[in-house]
């Protein structure tokens, strides 16, 4: 079982327009409402591939019930702790003429200590059924920034591997628990990690090495839309997508993370370059469709030839 944690989920409302013009009347020609949040997106990608997954986190109000119902429709097992405040809403504006995707992100509800303790109790029990847990995304209001460290430690007590995808101090504190894989969310910090701006391949490699030196086995740095640095203690890889036009970057990072989780949970271990190629193909499969949907096995197979892997070390 691949378990995901989304402490600050959302309903993603996508508004599609021919052209978005500031300070003008804009006619929306298509609207969709889909459960979102980084961990939930990972679960959706895992389930679309055909693997079992359980989604954990906080849900509140009518929006929360809508998310839970839709996730169960996808075939995702849910085990959320329900709170009083309403779950947040994100707005995604798709401008077809300019080929842009603009995300407006709601900060989300407050979480009290009692709710957090109830969630941690659920998390600890679920780890007995899990092989891998993906912990990712932003935190709700009033949640301590070391919560991901606490959850990874609880996972390790049950011999469960943890993957971390977060930003800023939350990411840095989570690293202290030594997840098996760590990926900084650069979009939330202006490409900044450890007070360094990642603006080229050399800096991405240095940051990847620093993550590895903190006890992580695999570091993933997505420093461009189509380029990633993946490092282990012994190797450094450049992974690129080639000869394909990316039309949607919403959810692609989570699809890639789902790819890593799917491979890391398998009994038979594969060579590092094959794992990277598969994970990148998962991300590319999601990036090639304008809809906020995720890959099937057939989609991934079609994308594998468009992934270029170069060993740098």
Secondary structure, 3 states (H helix, E strand, C coil): CEEEEECCCEEEEEEEECCCCCCCCCCCCEEEEEEECHHHHHHHHHHHHCCCEEEEEEEEHHHHHHHHHHHHHHCCEECCEEECCCCEEEEEEEECCCCEEEEECCCCCECCHHHHHHHHHHHHHHHHHCCEEEEECCCCECCCCCHHHHHHHHHHHCCCEEEEEECHHHHHHHHCCCCCEEEECHHHCCCEECCEECCCHHHHHHHHHHHHHCCCCEEEEEEECCEEEEECCCCEEEEEECCCCCCCCCCHHHHHHHHHHHHHCCCCCCCHHHHHHHHHHHHHHHHCCCCCCCCCHHHHHHHHHHEEEEECC
